[in-house]
Amino acid sequence: MKIAGWFLLLLPCALLAQSREDPQLAAKAEALPPQIETVASGGYWTRDKQEGSFRLVIQLVGWEELSSRAFLQWIRMDHDRQESIIERTVPIKEIDGRWRVVSQKFVLRGKRWDIVIAAERRVPEAKATFTITPAADFSYTITTSEK
């Protein structure tokens, strides 16, 4: 298994172990609004002498008719200060309130990271797969396959 695979596999375990030892982390998790349905991290980017990972944040919108808002974040690793810093947050406009995200995953394809999102809607009824390719310059490209 490649290093990136191990990172994605062990990160949730490390965070769980840290939350038992760190009451501040547990308090931050409790402060997360209930509308934030998913927070998923993965991938890797480099730009100049900086590096980091991507994070996908999914917010649930509505009550009877549910939809999702999605945000893509670039998280920079500051090795000198030993902390992670949110560099940028951008909405994924193609999903924003029009689709209900049902699953997501980070996929390494060669040297490129993709975020594959499965979504559905009721009116008009449809299913779609969004493949998001984030870039280190805080942009992304997206392809959509709708059924």
C-alpha positions as CSV (number, residue, x, y, z in Angstrom):
1,M,0.0,0.0,0.0
2,K,1.3,3.5,-0.9
3,I,2.0,6.1,1.7
4,A,-1.1,8.1,0.7
5,G,-3.3,5.0,1.3
6,W,-1.8,4.4,4.7
7,F,-2.4,8.1,5.5
8,L,-6.1,7.9,4.6
9,L,-6.5,4.7,6.5
10,L,-4.7,5.8,9.7
11,L,-5.9,9.4,9.9
12,P,-9.4,8.6,11.4
13,C,-7.7,6.3,14.0
14,A,-5.2,9.0,15.0
15,L,-8.0,11.6,15.3
16,L,-10.1,9.2,17.4
17,A,-7.2,8.5,19.7
18,Q,-6.4,12.2,20.0
19,S,-10.0,13.1,20.8
20,R,-9.8,10.8,23.9
21,E,-6.8,12.7,25.1
22,D,-7.7,16.2,24.0
23,P,-10.8,17.7,25.5
24,Q,-10.4,20.8,23.2
25,L,-10.7,18.6,20.1
26,A,-13.8,17.0,21.5
27,A,-15.3,20.4,22.2
28,K,-14.5,21.5,18.7
29,A,-16.3,18.4,17.3
30,E,-19.3,19.2,19.5
31,A,-19.4,22.8,18.3
32,L,-19.7,21.6,14.7
33,P,-23.2,22.5,13.5
34,P,-25.6,19.5,13.0
35,Q,-26.1,20.7,9.4
36,I,-22.5,19.7,8.6
37,E,-23.1,16.2,7.5
38,T,-19.7,15.2,6.3
39,V,-16.1,16.3,6.6
40,A,-13.7,14.2,4.6
41,S,-10.0,14.9,4.1
42,G,-7.6,13.4,1.5
43,G,-5.4,14.0,-1.4
44,Y,-2.2,16.0,-1.6
45,W,-1.1,19.2,-3.3
46,T,2.2,21.2,-3.6
47,R,2.8,24.7,-4.7
48,D,6.1,26.4,-4.6
49,K,7.5,25.3,-1.2
50,Q,4.1,24.7,0.3
51,E,2.2,21.4,0.6
52,G,-1.1,20.2,2.0
53,S,-4.2,18.2,1.6
54,F,-7.8,18.8,0.5
55,R,-11.0,18.7,2.6
56,L,-14.5,18.3,1.5
57,V,-17.3,19.7,3.7
58,I,-20.9,18.8,3.0
59,Q,-23.7,20.8,4.6
60,L,-27.3,19.4,4.7
61,V,-29.9,22.0,3.6
62,G,-33.7,21.8,4.0
63,W,-36.1,19.7,6.1
64,E,-38.5,17.6,4.1
65,E,-36.7,18.1,0.7
66,L,-33.1,17.7,1.5
67,S,-30.2,18.9,-0.6
68,S,-26.5,19.5,0.0
69,R,-24.1,22.4,-0.2
70,A,-20.5,21.3,-0.7
71,F,-17.3,23.2,0.0
72,L,-13.7,22.4,-1.0
73,Q,-10.9,23.4,1.2
74,W,-7.1,23.6,0.7
75,I,-5.3,22.7,4.0
76,R,-1.7,23.8,4.2
77,M,0.8,22.0,6.5
78,D,3.0,24.5,8.3
79,H,6.0,22.3,9.3
80,D,7.7,25.1,11.3
81,R,4.7,25.8,13.5
82,Q,3.5,22.1,13.4
83,E,0.0,23.0,12.5
84,S,-2.5,22.8,9.6
85,I,-3.9,26.0,8.2
86,I,-7.0,26.5,6.0
87,E,-5.7,28.3,3.0
88,R,-8.9,28.6,1.0
89,T,-12.5,27.5,1.0
90,V,-14.6,27.6,-2.1
91,P,-18.2,26.4,-2.7
92,I,-18.8,23.7,-5.3
93,K,-21.4,25.6,-7.2
94,E,-22.4,22.7,-9.4
95,I,-23.9,20.9,-6.4
96,D,-25.0,23.9,-4.3
97,G,-28.6,23.2,-3.2
98,R,-29.5,21.3,-6.3
99,W,-28.3,17.8,-5.4
100,R,-28.3,15.6,-2.3
101,V,-24.8,14.1,-1.8
102,V,-25.0,10.4,-1.0
103,S,-21.4,9.4,-1.0
104,Q,-17.9,10.7,-1.7
105,K,-14.4,9.4,-1.9
106,F,-10.9,10.6,-2.7
107,V,-9.3,8.7,-5.6
108,L,-5.6,8.9,-6.7
109,R,-5.3,8.5,-10.5
110,G,-1.7,8.5,-11.4
111,K,-0.3,11.7,-9.9
112,R,-3.7,13.4,-9.8
113,W,-6.3,13.4,-6.9
114,D,-10.0,13.3,-7.7
115,I,-12.9,13.6,-5.4
116,V,-15.8,11.5,-6.7
117,I,-19.2,12.5,-5.4
118,A,-22.4,10.5,-6.0
119,A,-25.6,12.6,-5.7
120,E,-29.3,12.4,-6.4
121,R,-32.3,14.6,-6.5
122,R,-36.1,14.0,-6.5
123,V,-37.4,16.7,-8.8
124,P,-36.8,16.1,-11.5
125,E,-35.6,12.6,-10.5
126,A,-32.0,12.0,-11.4
127,K,-28.7,10.6,-10.2
128,A,-25.3,12.1,-11.0
129,T,-21.6,11.5,-10.4
130,F,-19.4,14.5,-10.0
131,T,-15.7,14.1,-10.5
132,I,-13.8,17.1,-9.0
133,T,-10.1,17.6,-9.7
134,P,-8.7,20.2,-7.4
135,A,-5.5,22.1,-8.3
136,A,-2.9,23.6,-6.1
137,D,-3.9,27.2,-7.3
138,F,-7.2,27.0,-5.4
139,S,-9.2,26.1,-8.5
140,Y,-11.0,22.9,-9.6
141,T,-12.4,21.3,-12.7
142,I,-15.5,19.2,-12.6
143,T,-17.1,16.6,-14.9
144,T,-20.6,15.4,-14.4
145,S,-22.2,12.2,-15.5
146,E,-26.0,12.4,-15.0
147,K,-28.5,9.5,-15.3
